[in-house]
Structure formats: structure tokens, C-alpha cells
Amino acid sequence: LTYEREEVLMNSLERLNGLPYLNKVVVVWNSPKLPSEDLLWPDIGVPIMVVRTEKNSLNNRFLPWNEIETEAILSIDDDAHLRHDEIMFGFRVWREARDRIVGFPGRYHAWDIPHQSWLYNSNYSCELSMVLTGAAFFHKVTSRWTFRCPGCPQALSHDDSHFHERHKCINFFVKVYGYMPLLYTQFRVDSVLFKTRLPH
């Protein structure tokens, strides 16, 4: 997924050169502006296909593009930096749980006692309850593609009220389900593999 960052995208594509099991790269062009005519696409040993979207939406990554031929999708933002060994590790974990989202940026929810509501939290913790899709594996056939939320705001991360909006979203989630459906996990394999420092 990319939006008006051609140089960043080209650098990210070059880093994929030589990645084992890579079938092709489908660039979801999330910008209304066409790519520059003089843009030099790197040779990474697999086809690079560009699909244009009708509007700028982070949900475009979940659309069932005909260009996707494999079961596994690595959804990765243009500015995400993952090494080959990290990607391969994520792929191996995903193959063991193909019905799950397996990814790298994790978050968790927490109960805010003073405000009596749920909070979205990005602080490092041993517990996680969400995987963000800016660098994640998921299966190409899922119900995510039928999800529609016309009233959902677009590009929350660009707004100063980013976390406030996510707090509201989590509380809306609880209201829809009638309970908090998110579960915590302490299974964080990257902590073991990459020696991530976590608080005690």
C-alpha cells in the first residue's frame, strides 16, 4: 500500500529482491495521482503489478484483487522496514495458523478506570490483543473483504486525535458485541527471536 511516496516505495521494493517464496508484488496505488512517467521500477526477480484505487482508503489492502494468486498475502506499507529473516519467520508462523492475521506491529486494549472506557494502547507490553495490518500476513479468502464501514473516518493516523478515535472505535466494538471480544496473548515470538527488550 503506497500513497505519494515514490522514492520510499522504490526503496521498499528493492529490499524484497531475493526474498524466498515471493510470487509477485502487487502495489496498491492508493493515490489519485498516477505514478511518475519516469519512475524506474526495480528488477527484483518477480513481477511488480500496480493496481489503482478509486479512493484513498487504508481498507484497499483488503480488496480481492484479481492479481493475487497465492493464499498468503503479506500486506506491507511502503514505509515498513522488515528484513528477509523477519518476513520468512512471519510466513512460517502464518502457515501454522492460516486463519489468523500474523504480523509485526502489535497493540493492546486496556481499561481506563478514571474514564470508565477502553483504551487503545501502543506502549510496549508483554500482552497484545491486536495485530496491525501495516506489516502482516493474512489469507486471501476472508470475510474481511465484505466489511464495509461508510461512517468510519479515513487515515486516522494523520490526525491529531488518532488515539482518541481509536479509543472510541474500541468502545464501539464492545457495544456492537455486547462484551470485550479482544483477547490478550503473551505469545510474542519476536521477543525470543529478535531479543526485543520488554518491561519486566
PyRosetta script that sets phi, psi and omega in degrees:
from pyrosetta import init, pose_from_sequence

init()
pose = pose_from_sequence("LTYEREEVLMNSLERLNGLPYLNKVVVVWNSPKLPSEDLLWPDIGVPIMVVRTEKNSLNNRFLPWNEIETEAILSIDDDAHLRHDEIMFGFRVWREARDRIVGFPGRYHAWDIPHQSWLYNSNYSCELSMVLTGAAFFHKVTSRWTFRCPGCPQALSHDDSHFHERHKCINFFVKVYGYMPLLYTQFRVDSVLFKTRLPH")
pose.set_psi(1, 127.9)
pose.set_omega(1, -179.2)
pose.set_phi(2, -139.1)
pose.set_psi(2, 151.7)
pose.set_omega(2, 178.1)
pose.set_phi(3, -146.3)
pose.set_psi(3, 102.9)
pose.set_omega(3, 172.1)
pose.set_phi(4, 52.6)
pose.set_psi(4, 39.5)
pose.set_omega(4, 175.7)
pose.set_phi(5, -136.4)
pose.set_psi(5, 68.8)
pose.set_omega(5, -173.3)
pose.set_phi(6, -62.2)
pose.set_psi(6, -44.0)
pose.set_omega(6, -178.5)
pose.set_phi(7, -65.1)
pose.set_psi(7, -41.6)
pose.set_omega(7, 177.7)
pose.set_phi(8, -61.6)
pose.set_psi(8, -43.3)
pose.set_omega(8, 178.8)
pose.set_phi(9, -61.1)
pose.set_psi(9, -46.0)
pose.set_omega(9, -178.5)
pose.set_phi(10, -61.3)
pose.set_psi(10, -41.3)
pose.set_omega(10, 177.7)
pose.set_phi(11, -63.2)
pose.set_psi(11, -41.2)
pose.set_omega(11, 179.3)
pose.set_phi(12, -65.3)
pose.set_psi(12, -41.1)
pose.set_omega(12, 178.6)
pose.set_phi(13, -64.0)
pose.set_psi(13, -42.4)
pose.set_omega(13, 179.4)
pose.set_phi(14, -60.2)
pose.set_psi(14, -34.2)
pose.set_omega(14, 179.6)
pose.set_phi(15, -67.8)
pose.set_psi(15, -17.4)
pose.set_omega(15, 179.3)
pose.set_phi(16, -82.7)
pose.set_psi(16, -9.5)
pose.set_omega(16, -178.9)
pose.set_phi(17, -57.9)
pose.set_psi(17, 126.3)
pose.set_omega(17, 178.3)
pose.set_phi(18, 84.9)
pose.set_psi(18, 4.4)
pose.set_omega(18, 180.0)
pose.set_phi(19, -68.8)
pose.set_psi(19, 121.6)
pose.set_omega(19, 179.4)
pose.set_phi(20, -60.3)
pose.set_psi(20, 148.0)
pose.set_omega(20, 176.2)
pose.set_phi(21, 68.3)
pose.set_psi(21, 4.2)
pose.set_omega(21, -180.0)
pose.set_phi(22, -72.8)
pose.set_psi(22, 120.3)
pose.set_omega(22, -178.0)
pose.set_phi(23, -87.3)
pose.set_psi(23, -47.4)
pose.set_omega(23, 178.1)
pose.set_phi(24, -168.4)
pose.set_psi(24, 168.5)
pose.set_omega(24, 175.1)
pose.set_phi(25, -116.6)
pose.set_psi(25, 125.4)
pose.set_omega(25, 174.6)
pose.set_phi(26, -107.8)
pose.set_psi(26, 110.4)
pose.set_omega(26, 179.1)
pose.set_phi(27, -88.3)
pose.set_psi(27, 116.8)
pose.set_omega(27, 175.5)
pose.set_phi(28, -86.3)
pose.set_psi(28, 104.4)
pose.set_omega(28, -176.5)
pose.set_phi(29, -81.6)
pose.set_psi(29, 99.0)
pose.set_omega(29, -170.4)
pose.set_phi(30, -90.3)
pose.set_psi(30, 14.9)
pose.set_omega(30, -176.5)
pose.set_phi(31, -112.2)
pose.set_psi(31, 143.1)
pose.set_omega(31, 175.6)
pose.set_phi(32, -68.8)
pose.set_psi(32, -21.4)
pose.set_omega(32, 178.7)
pose.set_phi(33, -82.2)
pose.set_psi(33, 136.9)
pose.set_omega(33, 177.2)
pose.set_phi(34, -68.2)
pose.set_psi(34, 156.3)
pose.set_omega(34, 173.9)
pose.set_phi(35, -60.7)
pose.set_psi(35, 151.4)
pose.set_omega(35, 177.2)
pose.set_phi(36, -57.4)
pose.set_psi(36, 141.5)
pose.set_omega(36, -179.6)
pose.set_phi(37, -65.4)
pose.set_psi(37, -29.7)
pose.set_omega(37, -178.2)
pose.set_phi(38, -93.2)
pose.set_psi(38, 12.7)
pose.set_omega(38, -179.5)
pose.set_phi(39, -66.1)
pose.set_psi(39, 125.3)
pose.set_omega(39, 179.8)
pose.set_phi(40, -97.7)
pose.set_psi(40, 108.2)
pose.set_omega(40, 179.9)
pose.set_phi(41, -78.2)
pose.set_psi(41, 133.9)
pose.set_omega(41, -177.6)
pose.set_phi(42, -72.5)
pose.set_psi(42, 153.4)
pose.set_omega(42, 173.2)
pose.set_phi(43, -89.8)
pose.set_psi(43, 110.4)
pose.set_omega(43, -178.3)
pose.set_phi(44, -115.1)
pose.set_psi(44, 12.1)
pose.set_omega(44, 175.6)
pose.set_phi(45, 87.0)
pose.set_psi(45, -6.3)
pose.set_omega(45, 176.0)
pose.set_phi(46, -136.0)
pose.set_psi(46, 159.4)
pose.set_omega(46, 179.0)
pose.set_phi(47, -63.8)
pose.set_psi(47, 144.9)
pose.set_omega(47, 171.4)
pose.set_phi(48, -115.1)
pose.set_psi(48, 118.2)
pose.set_omega(48, -179.6)
pose.set_phi(49, -114.2)
pose.set_psi(49, 140.6)
pose.set_omega(49, -179.7)
pose.set_phi(50, -112.4)
pose.set_psi(50, 127.2)
pose.set_omega(50, 173.8)
pose.set_phi(51, -115.1)
pose.set_psi(51, 131.0)
pose.set_omega(51, -179.9)
pose.set_phi(52, -93.6)
pose.set_psi(52, 146.2)
pose.set_omega(52, -179.9)
pose.set_phi(53, -106.3)
pose.set_psi(53, 157.7)
pose.set_omega(53, 178.8)
pose.set_phi(54, -75.7)
pose.set_psi(54, -32.0)
pose.set_omega(54, -179.5)
pose.set_phi(55, -144.9)
pose.set_psi(55, 161.3)
pose.set_omega(55, 178.4)
pose.set_phi(56, -79.5)
pose.set_psi(56, 111.1)
pose.set_omega(56, 178.8)
pose.set_phi(57, -150.2)
pose.set_psi(57, 134.3)
pose.set_omega(57, 176.2)
pose.set_phi(58, -64.4)
pose.set_psi(58, -21.0)
pose.set_omega(58, 178.9)
pose.set_phi(59, -73.2)
pose.set_psi(59, -10.9)
pose.set_omega(59, 179.2)
pose.set_phi(60, -59.9)
pose.set_psi(60, -23.8)
pose.set_omega(60, 179.3)
pose.set_phi(61, -65.3)
pose.set_psi(61, -20.5)
pose.set_omega(61, -177.0)
pose.set_phi(62, -95.9)
pose.set_psi(62, -1.8)
pose.set_omega(62, -178.2)
pose.set_phi(63, -69.5)
pose.set_psi(63, 147.4)
pose.set_omega(63, -176.6)
pose.set_phi(64, -82.1)
pose.set_psi(64, 71.4)
pose.set_omega(64, -177.9)
pose.set_phi(65, -62.4)
pose.set_psi(65, 133.8)
pose.set_omega(65, 179.0)
pose.set_phi(66, -62.4)
pose.set_psi(66, -23.7)
pose.set_omega(66, -178.6)
pose.set_phi(67, -69.2)
pose.set_psi(67, -16.6)
pose.set_omega(67, -179.1)
pose.set_phi(68, -81.9)
pose.set_psi(68, 118.9)
pose.set_omega(68, -176.7)
pose.set_phi(69, -111.2)
pose.set_psi(69, -15.5)
pose.set_omega(69, -175.8)
pose.set_phi(70, -100.0)
pose.set_psi(70, 161.4)
pose.set_omega(70, 175.5)
pose.set_phi(71, -70.5)
pose.set_psi(71, -41.2)
pose.set_omega(71, -176.5)
pose.set_phi(72, -86.1)
pose.set_psi(72, 133.0)
pose.set_omega(72, 173.5)
pose.set_phi(73, -118.7)
pose.set_psi(73, 127.2)
pose.set_omega(73, 168.7)
pose.set_phi(74, -99.3)
pose.set_psi(74, 104.9)
pose.set_omega(74, 177.2)
pose.set_phi(75, -88.1)
pose.set_psi(75, 119.2)
pose.set_omega(75, -175.0)
pose.set_phi(76, -140.8)
pose.set_psi(76, 129.3)
pose.set_omega(76, 177.4)
pose.set_phi(77, -70.3)
pose.set_psi(77, 154.6)
pose.set_omega(77, -176.8)
pose.set_phi(78, -61.9)
pose.set_psi(78, -24.0)
pose.set_omega(78, -177.4)
pose.set_phi(79, -101.6)
pose.set_psi(79, 9.1)
pose.set_omega(79, 177.8)
pose.set_phi(80, -81.0)
pose.set_psi(80, 139.5)
pose.set_omega(80, -178.7)
pose.set_phi(81, -118.9)
pose.set_psi(81, 102.7)
pose.set_omega(81, 177.2)
pose.set_phi(82, -122.6)
pose.set_psi(82, 138.0)
pose.set_omega(82, 175.4)
pose.set_phi(83, -78.6)
pose.set_psi(83, 162.4)
pose.set_omega(83, 178.9)
pose.set_phi(84, -59.0)
pose.set_psi(84, -42.3)
pose.set_omega(84, -178.3)
pose.set_phi(85, -65.4)
pose.set_psi(85, -33.7)
pose.set_omega(85, 177.1)
pose.set_phi(86, -67.7)
pose.set_psi(86, -44.0)
pose.set_omega(86, 179.2)
pose.set_phi(87, -63.0)
pose.set_psi(87, -45.1)
pose.set_omega(87, -179.6)
pose.set_phi(88, -63.6)
pose.set_psi(88, -38.9)
pose.set_omega(88, 177.8)
pose.set_phi(89, -63.7)
pose.set_psi(89, -46.2)
pose.set_omega(89, 177.5)
pose.set_phi(90, -59.3)
pose.set_psi(90, -39.8)
pose.set_omega(90, 179.3)
pose.set_phi(91, -64.3)
pose.set_psi(91, -43.3)
pose.set_omega(91, 178.9)
pose.set_phi(92, -62.9)
pose.set_psi(92, -41.4)
pose.set_omega(92, 178.2)
pose.set_phi(93, -64.5)
pose.set_psi(93, -43.7)
pose.set_omega(93, -179.8)
pose.set_phi(94, -60.4)
pose.set_psi(94, -40.0)
pose.set_omega(94, -179.0)
pose.set_phi(95, -61.0)
pose.set_psi(95, -24.3)
pose.set_omega(95, 177.8)
pose.set_phi(96, -82.1)
pose.set_psi(96, -14.8)
pose.set_omega(96, -177.9)
pose.set_phi(97, -148.0)
pose.set_psi(97, 69.5)
pose.set_omega(97, -171.8)
pose.set_phi(98, -68.2)
pose.set_psi(98, -13.5)
pose.set_omega(98, 178.1)
pose.set_phi(99, -90.6)
pose.set_psi(99, 4.4)
pose.set_omega(99, -176.8)
pose.set_phi(100, -112.9)
pose.set_psi(100, 158.7)
pose.set_omega(100, 168.5)
pose.set_phi(101, -87.7)
pose.set_psi(101, 124.9)
pose.set_omega(101, 178.5)
pose.set_phi(102, -117.9)
pose.set_psi(102, 117.3)
pose.set_omega(102, -175.3)
pose.set_phi(103, -148.9)
pose.set_psi(103, -174.0)
pose.set_omega(103, -170.4)
pose.set_phi(104, -104.6)
pose.set_psi(104, -47.7)
pose.set_omega(104, 178.1)
pose.set_phi(105, -83.1)
pose.set_psi(105, 116.3)
pose.set_omega(105, 179.3)
pose.set_phi(106, -107.8)
pose.set_psi(106, 153.6)
pose.set_omega(106, 177.7)
pose.set_phi(107, -139.1)
pose.set_psi(107, 172.7)
pose.set_omega(107, 176.8)
pose.set_phi(108, -145.7)
pose.set_psi(108, 162.1)
pose.set_omega(108, 177.3)
pose.set_phi(109, -104.5)
pose.set_psi(109, 151.4)
pose.set_omega(109, -179.8)
pose.set_phi(110, -145.7)
pose.set_psi(110, 148.0)
pose.set_omega(110, 178.6)
pose.set_phi(111, -83.6)
pose.set_psi(111, 125.2)
pose.set_omega(111, 179.2)
pose.set_phi(112, -94.8)
pose.set_psi(112, 102.4)
pose.set_omega(112, -174.9)
pose.set_phi(113, -61.3)
pose.set_psi(113, -48.4)
pose.set_omega(113, -178.7)
pose.set_phi(114, -59.7)
pose.set_psi(114, -35.4)
pose.set_omega(114, -177.7)
pose.set_phi(115, -98.5)
pose.set_psi(115, -4.8)
pose.set_omega(115, 179.8)
pose.set_phi(116, 52.1)
pose.set_psi(116, 49.0)
pose.set_omega(116, 178.9)
pose.set_phi(117, -153.1)
pose.set_psi(117, 169.0)
pose.set_omega(117, 179.8)
pose.set_phi(118, -85.4)
pose.set_psi(118, 144.7)
pose.set_omega(118, 177.7)
pose.set_phi(119, -117.3)
pose.set_psi(119, 147.2)
pose.set_omega(119, 170.9)
pose.set_phi(120, -92.6)
pose.set_psi(120, 129.5)
pose.set_omega(120, -173.6)
pose.set_phi(121, -131.2)
pose.set_psi(121, 135.4)
pose.set_omega(121, 179.1)
pose.set_phi(122, -112.0)
pose.set_psi(122, 6.2)
pose.set_omega(122, 177.3)
pose.set_phi(123, -66.5)
pose.set_psi(123, 149.3)
pose.set_omega(123, 178.6)
pose.set_phi(124, -66.1)
pose.set_psi(124, 135.3)
pose.set_omega(124, -177.5)
pose.set_phi(125, -151.2)
pose.set_psi(125, 161.4)
pose.set_omega(125, 174.4)
pose.set_phi(126, -77.4)
pose.set_psi(126, -17.2)
pose.set_omega(126, -179.7)
pose.set_phi(127, -107.6)
pose.set_psi(127, 139.6)
pose.set_omega(127, 177.1)
pose.set_phi(128, -132.0)
pose.set_psi(128, 150.7)
pose.set_omega(128, 174.8)
pose.set_phi(129, -135.5)
pose.set_psi(129, -1.5)
pose.set_omega(129, 179.9)
pose.set_phi(130, -142.4)
pose.set_psi(130, 146.9)
pose.set_omega(130, 171.6)
pose.set_phi(131, -117.3)
pose.set_psi(131, 124.7)
pose.set_omega(131, 177.4)
pose.set_phi(132, -78.9)
pose.set_psi(132, 152.8)
pose.set_omega(132, -172.7)
pose.set_phi(133, -98.3)
pose.set_psi(133, 13.1)
pose.set_omega(133, 176.8)
pose.set_phi(134, -73.0)
pose.set_psi(134, -12.2)
pose.set_omega(134, 175.5)
pose.set_phi(135, -160.8)
pose.set_psi(135, 80.7)
pose.set_omega(135, -173.5)
pose.set_phi(136, -150.6)
pose.set_psi(136, 149.7)
pose.set_omega(136, 172.6)
pose.set_phi(137, -94.9)
pose.set_psi(137, 139.7)
pose.set_omega(137, 169.8)
pose.set_phi(138, -151.2)
pose.set_psi(138, 166.9)
pose.set_omega(138, -178.3)
pose.set_phi(139, -82.3)
pose.set_psi(139, 144.2)
pose.set_omega(139, -176.0)
pose.set_phi(140, -70.6)
pose.set_psi(140, -22.3)
pose.set_omega(140, -179.8)
pose.set_phi(141, -106.7)
pose.set_psi(141, 98.9)
pose.set_omega(141, 179.7)
pose.set_phi(142, -144.2)
pose.set_psi(142, 167.7)
pose.set_omega(142, 177.3)
pose.set_phi(143, -77.2)
pose.set_psi(143, -6.8)
pose.set_omega(143, 179.1)
pose.set_phi(144, -57.4)
pose.set_psi(144, -31.3)
pose.set_omega(144, -175.9)
pose.set_phi(145, -71.9)
pose.set_psi(145, -13.4)
pose.set_omega(145, 178.0)
pose.set_phi(146, -96.4)
pose.set_psi(146, -3.7)
pose.set_omega(146, -179.8)
pose.set_phi(147, -69.8)
pose.set_psi(147, 130.1)
pose.set_omega(147, 175.9)
pose.set_phi(148, -134.7)
pose.set_psi(148, 134.9)
pose.set_omega(148, 178.2)
pose.set_phi(149, -140.6)
pose.set_psi(149, 79.3)
pose.set_omega(149, -176.1)
pose.set_phi(150, -58.7)
pose.set_psi(150, -29.7)
pose.set_omega(150, -177.8)
pose.set_phi(151, -88.0)
pose.set_psi(151, -1.8)
pose.set_omega(151, -177.9)
pose.set_phi(152, -73.9)
pose.set_psi(152, 135.0)
pose.set_omega(152, 177.5)
pose.set_phi(153, -67.4)
pose.set_psi(153, 153.0)
pose.set_omega(153, -179.3)
pose.set_phi(154, -97.9)
pose.set_psi(154, 146.7)
pose.set_omega(154, 172.6)
pose.set_phi(155, 49.8)
pose.set_psi(155, 57.9)
pose.set_omega(155, -179.6)
pose.set_phi(156, -59.7)
pose.set_psi(156, -31.9)
pose.set_omega(156, -175.2)
pose.set_phi(157, -66.7)
pose.set_psi(157, -16.5)
pose.set_omega(157, 179.0)
pose.set_phi(158, -88.7)
pose.set_psi(158, -3.5)
pose.set_omega(158, -174.7)
pose.set_phi(159, -103.4)
pose.set_psi(159, 146.0)
pose.set_omega(159, 177.8)
pose.set_phi(160, -62.6)
pose.set_psi(160, -24.8)
pose.set_omega(160, -178.0)
pose.set_phi(161, -91.2)
pose.set_psi(161, 21.2)
pose.set_omega(161, -175.4)
pose.set_phi(162, -45.9)
pose.set_psi(162, -57.9)
pose.set_omega(162, -176.3)
pose.set_phi(163, -70.4)
pose.set_psi(163, -35.2)
pose.set_omega(163, 177.0)
pose.set_phi(164, -60.3)
pose.set_psi(164, -43.7)
pose.set_omega(164, 178.9)
pose.set_phi(165, -64.6)
pose.set_psi(165, -38.4)
pose.set_omega(165, 179.4)
pose.set_phi(166, -70.7)
pose.set_psi(166, -34.3)
pose.set_omega(166, 173.9)
pose.set_phi(167, -59.4)
pose.set_psi(167, -46.6)
pose.set_omega(167, 179.8)
pose.set_phi(168, -62.6)
pose.set_psi(168, -39.1)
pose.set_omega(168, -180.0)
pose.set_phi(169, -62.6)
pose.set_psi(169, -45.4)
pose.set_omega(169, 179.6)
pose.set_phi(170, -63.0)
pose.set_psi(170, -41.2)
pose.set_omega(170, 178.8)
pose.set_phi(171, -67.2)
pose.set_psi(171, -34.9)
pose.set_omega(171, 174.7)
pose.set_phi(172, -65.0)
pose.set_psi(172, -40.5)
pose.set_omega(172, 176.6)
pose.set_phi(173, -55.8)
pose.set_psi(173, -46.6)
pose.set_omega(173, 179.1)
pose.set_phi(174, -63.3)
pose.set_psi(174, -41.1)
pose.set_omega(174, -180.0)
pose.set_phi(175, -63.0)
pose.set_psi(175, -42.6)
pose.set_omega(175, 179.8)
pose.set_phi(176, -63.0)
pose.set_psi(176, -45.5)
pose.set_omega(176, -177.5)
pose.set_phi(177, -80.9)
pose.set_psi(177, -24.4)
pose.set_omega(177, -176.8)
pose.set_phi(178, 86.3)
pose.set_psi(178, 0.5)
pose.set_omega(178, 177.3)
pose.set_phi(179, -163.8)
pose.set_psi(179, 171.2)
pose.set_omega(179, 178.1)
pose.set_phi(180, -83.0)
pose.set_psi(180, 104.6)
pose.set_omega(180, -176.9)
pose.set_phi(181, -82.3)
pose.set_psi(181, -12.6)
pose.set_omega(181, -179.7)
pose.set_phi(182, -71.6)
pose.set_psi(182, 138.8)
pose.set_omega(182, 178.7)
pose.set_phi(183, -114.1)
pose.set_psi(183, 144.7)
pose.set_omega(183, 176.2)
pose.set_phi(184, -83.2)
pose.set_psi(184, 151.4)
pose.set_omega(184, 171.1)
pose.set_phi(185, -135.0)
pose.set_psi(185, 149.4)
pose.set_omega(185, 172.6)
pose.set_phi(186, -112.0)
pose.set_psi(186, 7.5)
pose.set_omega(186, 178.5)
pose.set_phi(187, -83.3)
pose.set_psi(187, 99.4)
pose.set_omega(187, -177.7)
pose.set_phi(188, -127.7)
pose.set_psi(188, 88.1)
pose.set_omega(188, -171.9)
pose.set_phi(189, -65.9)
pose.set_psi(189, -27.0)
pose.set_omega(189, 179.9)
pose.set_phi(190, -66.1)
pose.set_psi(190, -24.2)
pose.set_omega(190, 177.2)
pose.set_phi(191, -63.2)
pose.set_psi(191, -37.4)
pose.set_omega(191, -180.0)
pose.set_phi(192, -77.8)
pose.set_psi(192, -48.4)
pose.set_omega(192, -174.1)
pose.set_phi(193, -69.4)
pose.set_psi(193, -44.8)
pose.set_omega(193, -173.5)
pose.set_phi(194, -107.6)
pose.set_psi(194, 10.5)
pose.set_omega(194, 175.5)
pose.set_phi(195, 52.4)
pose.set_psi(195, 44.2)
pose.set_omega(195, 175.9)
pose.set_phi(196, -64.5)
pose.set_psi(196, 133.2)
pose.set_omega(196, 179.8)
pose.set_phi(197, -82.1)
pose.set_psi(197, 122.1)
pose.set_omega(197, 179.8)
pose.set_phi(198, -118.2)
pose.set_psi(198, 151.6)
pose.set_omega(198, 178.3)
pose.set_phi(199, -66.2)
pose.set_psi(199, 151.1)
pose.set_omega(199, 179.7)
pose.set_phi(200, -87.3)
pose.dump_pdb("model.pdb")
